[in-house]
Amino acid sequence: MPIEKKKRRALSEELAKITQQIENVNRKIDLTEDEDLLDALIYEELSLKARFRQILKEAKRQL
């Protein structure tokens, strides 16, 4: 398999992994009542979304 195809596949897998992590964080947000934990989860969600955007940009450059 060519290197570029491997890179695209790895980026795609990373995007899927991050999407799943965001979904998990959102479920935790829906279930928590603790304000401190809620704050931490919101920051985690924002961090994951920023990482998703960065990987998506990199994936678009590979096309």
Helices and strands as residue ranges (DSSP letters): H 3-31, H 35-62
